[in-house]
Amino acid sequence: MSRTMTGARMVIEALRDQGVDTVFGYPGGAVLPIYDEIFQQNDIKHILVRHEQGAVHMAEGYARSTGKPGVVLVTSGPGATNAVTGLTDALLDSIPLVVLSGQVPTFLIGTDGFQEADTVGITRPCTKHNWLVKETDDLAATIHKAFHVATSGRPGPVLVDIPKDVQFATGEYVGPKQIATPSYQPAKKGDLDAITRLVELMEKAERPILYTGGGVINSGPAAAQLLRELADATGFPLTSTLMGLGAYPASGKNWLGMLGMHGLYEANMAMHDCDLMIAVGARFDDRITGRVKDFSPGSVKAQIDIDSSSINKVIHVDLPIVGDVGHVLEDMLKVWKARGRKTNAEGLRKWWAQIEQWKAVKCLTYRNSDKVIKPQHALERLQALTAHRKDRYITTEVGQHQMWAAQFLHFEDPNRWMTSGGLGTMGYGLPASVGVQVAHPDALVVNVAGEASWLMNMQEMGTAVQFRAPVKQFILNNERLGMVRQWQQLLHGERYSQSWSESLPDFVKLAEAFGCKGRLVSDPAELDDAIQEMLDYDGPFILDVMVEKHENCFPMIPSGKPHNEMILGEASTEDAITGVGGALV
């Protein structure tokens, strides 16, 4: 039965009907009617952020760690435009978000009214879909459709723009079960004939590899479990993109580590030399492929993806399968088992022998020091001191520290690793860590940061303190824009243009100013004690780890080079040919 209510009340009712428990937002004139309704209810928690970009990143952390859509509420004009970076980040990384933005009254649209912006026009390129609601009777149905679009198919962000007069006016509320079946219905089941052809290729392959991405995690826990079963049953080696870490356990016997620009030597070499590549929920982005024309030239390539537009977008594949990763993996296992669980045992034996030779290069080896904290060592110690925690969640900022975190921190389960992949958004990690902590109040949430990236949204420490979110900020402080400096050293003749700061804050005093705890550590002998103090503290904590200023992140595929041309650290192998700042293999 329909109910008459204001548009503002409809927003709250629709969120409640969609199972929303948390909204990240910042009030303003164009959304005050909705905020008035928030005040009058207790079912939905509102997290007051310090900046709208922070709100969207918090919602991303919430969504990525729970599998549920994150919800954001912002005002018109600058409130909406401040959300654009987060929307684009979520679009590239396939994170389900519903952003509700206020808008000037309908009769003022187009008049350059106070805090008016063409929010639908501005956000059209960075959302899956968006809506401007001009009639209150359409509002509830539109919000329900927004949740459906955000969470169906390849997940992503959507935006609903709600003029202020629509919020004040009354209309008929409809629940999600009362609206017509949405027209957007992505196919979930893959073509069985194509799946059977893939199984036939798997049975004969001598050098197969499973190349997995964030699509496995987005599909849900069942997909990750099916992937583990497939890899373990077939004995196929498995690698992952940055976004897919945790879908297969790092302790798993078939794990090769992350691939790509800063991926492991054995993973990249296996991708280059394989004869069958099975891309599972991965989109062949440029950080993975290197030089496209030389990408894995001798392999037959199959790609499983729910988004048909991602197939053949970058790399032509021989066998496309459109469907939800979980459903396709389930059918693959059924077909493979029904056909006798066959693999090319001799080919696989030789393939693993080759992989073991690549592993012997020990590409993550670095020269440690007892004088200065090496960033790799700091992350190894963080891993050692938190590995026993089943409730550990890691977020990151963007830069060298992000890549080192992906290399040295190990993930056994999906949804435990939150990072900005496609857009590479500095300032992502701190707000994302707050979003994760809000979703998992009793968990250990650590944001691995660089000092430059962390400063971009440092104001969200105020949100952490206000809402008692005990997030741990693990800052690897090299007083440099580390990744920029590394590229300038290796590719720009050591001309260090604007890649350092001469006026960094005292992070310990900054922590105290926000009302939380901080510590600085620069002596390797004190590192474990400092990390343990951070972990034991029952509130937000900023640990300022002073690390080697000019350490480079290796391995590295130089821009424009193929997978099998990697720069390794000098300590990785004695047999390597010395190159600039490392060893070229």
Secondary structure, 3 states (H helix, E strand, C coil): CCEEEEHHHHHHHHHHHCCCCEEEECCCHHHHHHHHHHHCCCCCEEEECCCHHHHHHHHHHHHHHHCCCEEEEECCCHHHHCCHHHHHHHHHHCCCEEEEEEECCHHHCCCCCCCCCCHHHHHHHHCCEEEECCCHHHHHHHHHHHHHHHHCCCCCEEEEEEEHHHHHCEEEECCCCCCCCCCCCCCCCCCHHHHHHHHHHHHHCCCEEEEECHHHHHHCHHHHHHHHHHHHHHCCCEEECHHHCCCCCCCCCCEEEECCCCCCHHHHHHHHHCCEEEEECCCCCHHHHCCHHHCCCCCEEEEEECCHHHCCCCCCCCEEEECCHHHHHHHHHHHHHHCCCCCCHHHHHHHHHHHHHHHCCCCCCCCCCCCCECHHHHHHHHHHHHCCCCCEEEEECCCHHHHHHHHHCCCCCCCCEECCCCCCCCCCHHHHHHHHHHHCCCCEEEEEEEHHHHHHHHHHHHHHHHCCCCCEEEEEECCECHHHHHHHHHHCCCCCCCCECCCCCCHHHHHHHHCCEEEEECCHHHHHHHHHHHHHCCCCEEEEEEECCCCCCCCECCCCCCCCCCEECCCCCCCCEEECCEEEC
